[in-house]
Amino acid sequence: MNSSFNGPFLPVKQQMRSLLTVLTLIGGLIPVALHADDNWPQFRGYAGSGIGSGDPPVDWDVETGQNVEWKTTIPGLGHSCPIVWGNRVFLTTAINSDTDKPAVETGWAGGAGESADDTGEWTWQVQCLQLDTGKTLWTESTRRGVPTIKRHLKASHANCTPATDGEHVVAFFGSEGLFCFNVNGDLIWKRDFGRLHSGPYDQEDLEWGFASSPIIHDGNVILQCDCLNTNFVVILDIDTGDEIRRIDRQGEVATWSTPLVVITEDRAQIVCNGYRQMAGYDLATGDTLWHLNNGGDVPVPTPLFANGLIYLTNGHGRSPVYAVTPAATGDITPSESETGNNGLAWWQARNGAYMPTPLALEGLLYTCNDNGRLAVHDGMTGDLIYRQRVGTGTRTFSASAVASGSHVYFTSERGQVTVIEAGPAFRQVASNQLGGVVMATPAIAGNRLLIRTVNSLFCFRTGEHTPRILRSE
């Protein structure tokens, strides 16, 4: 590995990074629920797995307060997910000067792809709450002004989930900049990547907003910036913000997926989803190791590493799913008649997902499309185990599934949380209502389940509580 990835770190950070490397290595072989802590440091937790370490509740009642530890009203509008380190919760939001409740569409049409016609200025914020109380510890504003890019009617101006290593908190607002704070809210550095125009590749007059989240690996911040006007992956030093390496993804269109670092015995790579190029890049050099062409359009789901394979899915309408071997090399794009090749363990032209990222647990791959159709496959072979619709009626899903223990949680845009038991047969354990729109993926911190609606952040924990109802400042 390039020496630029090494440097002096605190002993605790060294221990955590070594642990994460081991977890990443074994994450492809056994469930990734072997965390040594209850942190949830980035989008979908450690290694983007979506798997927590504790035993959060499977049912609750927001009206009676059953299993509700606290609820904090969050001002503005943000679809970023909460992250957790120790007793601190971090999240982002964007506050509009003209309205307390900016409009958000739900459902399959979602405004037919139109951009929101917002007025007024916005203020982009990073917030820190106390995990056990929901109390606001600090709020820092990063910028105030008219957005550089409009948002999709289903989106917000704070879509990207922040990331933390317990010392730094990195928040990305697309065209509004990248900001790095310490955990006490002091700004360390900021970077401006200019105008990042994200929208449909076939209607460049539309603006949908940015959503790829930053990740932290080995003392560096990694960003995927696939847009209509620029395409690259960038690696930055987390202490200084200095650019270490930039990987060109020329020819790609707008992508809303978060990248993934996959470490195996013989290579370390950054894996990126995409429409024209799903690819693995050498972490030390930036060289392309393998690539897949012409997948599903409008890529949103994040790559997933489990069962020794890299899973990729994308596209609305046609949504293929691919199981890539980490040692793949060169062009591994399959023909329509191929079921696999030297770089693909298996692939299917459909049964993938447009919005939610899949989840792998106990050898099974759970893929829930935005229409609530759940397909469960054998993660190693791709064989279909079962199909089942989750949720009731015409529920749509933007949030990704998360799991802890033997339970998997699916959260619809209308705030219905369906909990099923993991395994080869569908068994619904509970169905809960949140009473609000949900676009953000939940977080799991030990025995706590955190779910963000467009107006509030809920913390659920089993036990007798007097729910705290708070308002973020």
N, C-alpha and C positions, 0 to 999 in steps of 0.2 A: 504494500500500500504506500502511496506517496507520502513522503515525510511531512507534507503540509497538513496532514490530518492528525498529527501528533503534537503534543505540547504539554505544558504543566497544568495539571488539574488537581483539584482538592481530592484527598483520599476517598471521601465519600462518593464523589463523582466518578472516580476511577472504579470503585467497587460496583456502582450502579451500572456503568457502561459495560464492565465485564459481564455482569449478570445479564444485561440486555442482549449482549452478543451471544451468550449461551442460550438464552431463551429464543433468540432468532434462529439459531442453529437447530434447536430441538423443536422449534415451532412447526416445522414441516413434518414432524414425525408423530408428535403427541399433542394433546390439547395444550393451549398456551395459557391455561389458568394457573400456572405455577409461579405467580408473582410473589416476590418476597415482601410486597407491600400492597397497600390498597390504593395506590395512585392511578390516575387515568390521565396521562400526560399529553395526549394529542387527540386528533380526530379518531374515534373508535379505540382509544386506549393504546396499550403497549403494542407496537408493531402493527397498528391498525387492525388488530384481530377482532375487536368487538366483544372480547371475553373478559369478564371481571373475575375477581378472586374470592368474593364473599358470598353472602346468602341474603340478598335483598328480598323484600316482600313480593309476593305474586299477586296480591289483591290489596285494594285500598278504597277509600271513599272520601272524596274531597269535600263532600257536603257535611258528613259527620266528623271528619278528622281522623277516621280509622287509618292507622299506619302513616299518617301525614306528620312528619317531624316539623317542617316549616314550609312556608310559601312566601317568596319575596317578589314583589312587583318590580319588573325591569322596565325602565322608561325606553321610549323609542321603538325601533324595529330591528331585530337581528335574528338570523337563522343559524348563526354559529352555535356550535355545541359547547356546553360547559366542559372544562377540564379541571382536574383535581391534583393537588400535590400537598400531602400532609393535611393540615386543617384549613387549606385555602382552596377556593373555587375561583377560577378565572373565566371570564367571558367577554364578548364584545357586543356593542350595539351602536346604532346610528339614530340620532334624535333629530326630528324635523321641527323647524321653527314655526310652521304653520298649523300643525296638527299633532295632537298627542297620540293618535292612532292611525298611522298611515294604512291605506287599504292594501289588503293581500287577497289574491284570488286563490282558490283551491280547485281540485278536480282535474280531470284529464285535459280539458281545453286550456284552463289556466289563462284565459284571456286571449286564446288563439295565438300565443307567442308575441303579443304586443308589449311594448315598453310602457312602464308606468309614467303617467303624466303628472309627476310631482311638482309642487311649487315650493318656494322658500329655500332656506339654507338648511344644511345638515351639519351635525356635530358628531364626529366619530369618537367613540370612547372605549377604553378598556376598564373593566371593573373587577374588583376582587371582593369576594364574600367569605365569611367564616363558615366552614363546612358544618359545624355542629349547631349553629344558630341561625344561619342565613343572613346575619348582620353584615352590612357593607363596611369593609375595612378601608378601601380607597377606590377612587374613581379618577382616571386621568383622561383628559381630552387630547386627541392627537391632531385634529384639524377641524376647521369650521369653514363652510362655503358651499357653493353649488357643486353637485357631483360632476366629475369629469365625464362619467359614463352613466346613462340611464340604467335602471334596473328592470328586469322582467316583472310582470304583474304578480308572479308567485314568489319573487325573490325579495331580498333586502339589500341594503348597502353595507351589511356586515354579515356576509355569508361564510367567510373563511374562519374555521375554528383555530384558536390560538394554540401554541405549543409551549411546553415548559420542561426544563430539566431540573427543577427545584431551585435553580439560581437565577435563570433568565426566564422571561415571559415574552414570547415573540408573537406579535399580532400583525396580520396582513389584511389590508383593505384594498387590494388591487391597485387601481389607478390613483388612489389616495395615499399610497405609501406603505412601507414596511417599518414597524417600530419594535424596538427591543427594550424592555424594562427589566429592572430587577424585581424580585418578588415583593418588594416594599413600595413599588410604584414609581421608582426613579427612572427617568429615561436615560438609557445608556447610549443608544445610537438610533438613527433612522436612515432609510434609503428610499429613493424615488426612482421607480422604473418607468416613469412616463405614462402616457396614455395606453391602457391595455384594453383594446376593443374586443369584447367578447359578445358574440351573437351567432345566429345561424349562418352557416357557410354559404347558403343559397339566397340569403336576404340580408345583405351587408348594411342596409339602412336601419336594421333593428339592433338595439342594444339591450343585452340581458344581464350584464353585471358579471363580476368575477367571483369564483367560488373555490378555487383550488387552495387547500390549506397548507401552511408550512409544516415541515417536520424537522426534528432535531436529531442529528446522529453524530456521535463521537466529536462533540465540540463544534459542529457546523450546522448551519441552517440550509435546508434544501427546499427550493421552490420550483414548481412547474408552471410556466407561463405560456400556455398555448392560446393564442389569440388570432384575430383576423389580420392584425397588422404586425405581429411579431410572434416568434415561436422559439422558446429556449427553456432549458433547465439551468438554474444557477445555484452554486454552492458558495456560501458566505461563512466567514469566521464569526462565531457567535459572540465573541468578546468585543470585536471591533466593527463588525459589519463589512469588512473588506472582502472583495470578491476573490475567491480562490480559483474558480473554474466556471466556465459557461459552456453548455452543450447545445449545439444548434439543432433545432427540430424543424428546419426549413421545410415548408410544404404542408405542415399540419394545419388544421383548422382549430377553431375554439374548442377547448376541452375544459371541463369543470372538475376533473378528477385530481385527487391528491396523490403524489408519488409515494413509492414504497422502497425501502432499502431491504435487500435480501442478501444475507450472508450465509454461504455454505463453505464447505471445507476448502474448495479450490478457487472460489471467486467471491467478490463483493460487488453488488450491482445495484443501480437505481432502476426501478421498473416504472414505466409510465404507460398509462392507458392512452388511447387515441383513436381517431377514426382512420386516418391514412397510415399511421405508424404507431402501433403498440410495440414497445421495445424495451430491451434491457441494456443499460450502459455501464461500462466498467467504472466503478466508483473512483478509482485512483487516476484514470486517464481520460475518462469521458468517451472512450471509443465505444461504438455500437457493437454489442456482443451478438444480439439476435433481434429480429424484428418480424412483425406480423402486419400485413397490409389489408386495407379495405374491410375493416370490421363494421360494427354498427355505428351509425352517425350520432352526433351530439353526445359524446362520451361523458358520463358522470361518475359511475362507480369506481372506487379505488381498487387497485390490485390487491390481492390477498394471497398470503403464503401459508400453506398448511398441507399436511399429508405429503410433504416433500415436493409439492407442486405449486406453481404460481397460477392463480386463477384470474382471468380477465373476462369481463362482460361489458356490453355497451349497446347503445342504439334503441330508438323507439320504433315500433313496428317490428322489423327484423332485429332481434337481439341475440347475437351469437354468444357462446360461452366457450372459453379455451382453457385447457389445463396444460401449462407449459413446464417442461423440465428445466430446472435451474441451469443445467449445463448446455442448454440449447445454443446453437451457433448458426449465424447467417440468416437467410430468408427461410422462415418456417411456415409461411402462408400455405394453408392446405388447399387442395382443389376440392370442389364440391363432392367428389366421390371418395375422398380420403377420410378415414375416421381418425387418423393420427399420422405422425411421421417421426423422424429422429428427434425433433424438438418438441413434439406435442404428444402427451400421453393420451389425450382424447380431445375432441371438440364436437360441438353441436351447433348447427346453424340457427337454432332457436332455443327456447327454454332459458334464456338469459334475463337480464334486467336492464331497464332504462335508467331508473333513478337510484334505488337502494343498492348498497354494496352487499354482496353475499356474506355468509357467515359459515365457517367450518367448525364442526364440533363432533367429537367421537367418530371420526372417519366419514361423516356425512357432510354434504355441501347443501346449505339452505339458500335458495335464491328466490326472493320475493320481488315480483315486478311491481310497477307503480299501480297496477290495477288490483293488487292483492292476491294475485295468483302465486301460490307457493309451490315450487318444484324442489323436491329433495332427491339428491343423487348420491350414489356411492362416489366419494371423492376421488378414489383411485381409478375407477373404471368408467365413470360417467353413467353407469346404469341407473335408470330412473327407479327410485324406491316408492315414491308416491307423489301425487299432486293434490292440492287442497286449497281452497280459497280461504283466506283469513279475513277477519273483520266481517261486518254485516252490511248488507245493501251494496251500494256502489261506492264503497270506500276506496280512496286513493292513498298512495304511500310515497312520501319523499324521504322520510327518515329511514335509516338503515337498522337492521335487526341487531340486538345485542343479547348476550347470554351470560349466565353465571350459574354454576352448579349444573343442574340438569334442566334448567328452564331457559327458553328463548322468548324474547319480548319483541313484538311487532307493533309499531305505533303508527296509526293512520293520520292523515292530515287533519281530520276532524277530531283528533284527540281520543280515539278509542285504542286502548292498549290490549292486545290479545296475547296471552301467555300460553305457550304450549310446552309439553314435556319433550325433551330431546329424545330421539330414537327413531326406529324404522317404521313406526306407525303414528298417525296423527292423533294426538290427544290434547284437547284444550283444557287448560287448568283454570283459567280465569279470563274475564273480560272486564276492563275498567274504563271509566270515563274521566277525562281531565277537564272538560268544560271549556276547551279553547282549541284554537288551531295550532297544530304542531308541524313544523318543518325540520326541526333540529333533531339529530340523533341523540338518544339518551346517553348518559354516562353512569358507570357503576363504580362506586368507591367503597369497597368492602361490603358491609351490610346495607349500604345506602344506594338508592336509585335516584338519579337526578334527571328530571325531564323538563325541558323548556318549552313553554307555549309562546305565542307571539307577545304575550303580555307579562308572563310570570315565569319564575323558576321554582319548581316543586322539588322537595327532598322527601323521599319516602323511606321509612325504616320501620321494621316490625317492632311492636311494643306499645305500651301505653304512653301516649304523649299528650301534652297540651299544645296543639299546633301553634307555632309562632307565625303571625301574619305581619309581614314587614313590607316596607317600600324602600327600594334602592334609591340612594341619593344621587 
